[in-house]
Amino acid sequence: MDRFILGVKKGSSQRFDSAGSRVAVTTIQTTPNYLLDIKLSEKNGYNSLVIGYSEGKNIPKPVLGLLKKAKVDKKLKHIQEFRFDPSVLPVTEKEGKKSVSFGETVVEVGQELKPNHLFAISDSITVTAVSKGKGFQGVVKRHHFKGGSKTHGQSDRQRAPGSIGMSTTPGRVFKGKRMAGRMGNDTVTIKGLSVMEVTETSLVLKGLVPGAIGGLVHIRRNS
């Protein structure tokens, strides 16, 4: 992973690729992203880029201190660290100001990250987002159970889970038994997406991204 950015899912649509095939696409809004800090193993024990995204209200004081140190005048509400390899993304320090090189693009702490400087058409992408929450669901929807018979004297077993265990031995329900429960609202990572279009403010990815419209998306390029 050698390119990182945060964004918000704006919606899904369809387009035609160069071969004339219709493909599903997802638009991600990525403005504004700022590089807030560069952590190195010599001082912090690991290497990471601290990126901030999207203005908000009621920002915690530690985050305000981080923004002030980076000289960013926007109140960014989403702060995320991305691990990186300094041999792939060289870090330099000049006059007390750190910067990182994304190929030919050099970004200093406090500067804005733009997707057209980090990504190119056909780049392989990995995204992470929180899937849509579906509440408490039964076994038919949650685990694709077939359900019970409608005949042979049964009138209310069509969506029932059936037996959940044995009798005296073992006398309990095994851990991990598939049953009804909360569904969705999970952190999901999708690999193998690709960039179809990139601008200064957004990315159009080939493939579908989990989560609702307006949900936060972590985007990483596969090196």
N, C-alpha and C positions, 0 to 999 in steps of 0.2 A: 504494500500500500504506500504510494508516494504522492498522492494528491488527496486533499481533504476539504470538505466544505459542508455547511449546514444549509437547510432549506425547508420550505413549507410546501406540502402537496397542494397544487392548485386545481387539479382535475385530470381525468383520463379521457382519451379520445382515440382516434385511429388515423393512420396515414398510410401512404403507399411508398414502399421502398424503391430502390433503383431497379429491382427486378420486376416491379409491378405488383408485388404481393401486398395485401393489406395487413398491417401489423398494428397491435395495440401500443399506445404511447402514453406516457405520464409526464405532465409539465410540473417542474419544481421551481418555485421562486426562491432565489438565493441572495437577494439584496435586503439589508446590508450585512456582510461578513467582515469581521476585523480580526487581525492577528494581535492578540492581547499579551502574549508572553511566549517565551521559548525556554523550556526547562531542559537542562542537560544533566547527564549522569554524574558529572564531577561534583555538582552541588546538590542535586535533588535525588540522585540514585537511579534515575531513568530519564529517557529522552522523550519529550512530548511537545506538541504545539497546542497552545491554549487559544481557542477560537470563540468569538462571541457573535451572536446573531439575534436580530429582531428586537426592536425597541419595545419597552414596556414600562409599567408603573410599579411602585413599591419594590424597588430593587434593594436587596440586602446590602448592608454597609460593607461587608468584605468584598462584594462584587464591585461596589462603587469605588472602593480603594484600588482594586485591580484596574478598573477603567481609567481612574485618575493617573495611576502610575504609567499606563500605556499612552496617556494623553489623547484618549478618545472621548469626545464630548457628547456621545450618544449613550442613553441608558439601555444597554443591551440585557435582555432577560434570559437568554439561553447561552450558557457557557459550557464548552465541551473540550476535553483534552483528547488529542489523537497521538498515539505513539508513532515514532518515526525512527529511521536509521540515518544517523548523520553522514554515513558514507554514501548514501543515496541522495539526501537533501543536505548539502553542506551549509553549516552555520558559521557566520562571521560576526565579529564585534568590532565596531569602529566608534571611537569617542563615547564609549559606554552604551551604544545603541546596537542591539542584536538584530540580525537579519538572516533570512533563510532563502536559499536559491531553489526555485522550482524550474529546473532547466535554465532557460534564458531569462526567466522572470525572477527578479529579486524583490522580496517583500520585507520591509522593516516592521518591527513591533509598533503597533499603532496605525498601520496602513490597512486599507481595505483590500479584501480578497475578492477578485472577480472571476467568475467561472470561465470566461473566454481566455484568461491568462493561464488557467490550470488544466483545462480539459480540451479535447479535440474530438472531431467526429470519429465514430467507431471505437472510442476508448471503452475498454471493459470496466464495468462499474459494479460495486457491491453497495447495497443500500440497507439501512436498518431503520425500522419505524415501529410504532405500536399499532397493532391491528385493531379493528373495530370491536368494541365490546358488545356482546350479544346477551348478557345477563345470564340468569339461571336457566339452563336448557336440559331437556331430557336426553335419554340415551339414543333415541332414533336420530335426532339432529346432531347431537354432540359426537357420537361414536358410530353413526351409520348402522345401528342395529336394525335387523329386519322387522322386529316386533312379533307379537304373538299371533296365533291363529284367530280368524274371525268366526270360525265354526266350531263344531263339537261342544256346544253348550257354553262357549265363552262369549261374553258380551262387552267386556271392558278391558281386554288385555292387548289391544292392537299396538299400543305404544309402551307397554310395560317392559322392564328390564329382565324379568324372569328370575330364576334362582341366582343368588349371589354367593352361595357357599354350601359346604357339606354340613353334616349334623354333628354328632359327638366328636368325631375326628375330622378336622383339627379343632372344631368348636369355635371358630373365629372366621372373619372375612380377611382374605389375603390383602396385603398392602398393594396398591396400584390397581385394584379392581376397577374396571371401567363402569362408572355409574353416572347419574345425573349430577350436574354441578355448574359452576360458573364457566362460561365459554367466551373466548376472545379476550381482548385487552392484554395481549401478550407481546413482548418484544420479539419481532420477527426480522430475520436477516435474509435477504434475497441476493443471490450471486448470479453473475452472468448477464446482467443487463448491459446495454450499450448506449452510447450517446448518438442521437440522431440529429440534434440541433443544439447549438450553444450560442448565447448572446452575453451581453454585459450583465444582465440581471436574472437570467433563467437558464435552465437546462431542460431539454426534451429527451426523455429516456425511452428507448425501445423496450417495452415490457411494462408490467403492472407493478406498482409500489403499494405495499400494505398500508392500511390506515385510512382514516377519514380525511376529507378535504379540510385543509388547515392544520393537519398534523405535522409535527416536526419530523424531518428526515435527515439521517446522517448519510453522507455520500462519500465513498472512498474509491479511488481508482486502483485497479489491480495492476501491480507493477509487472 
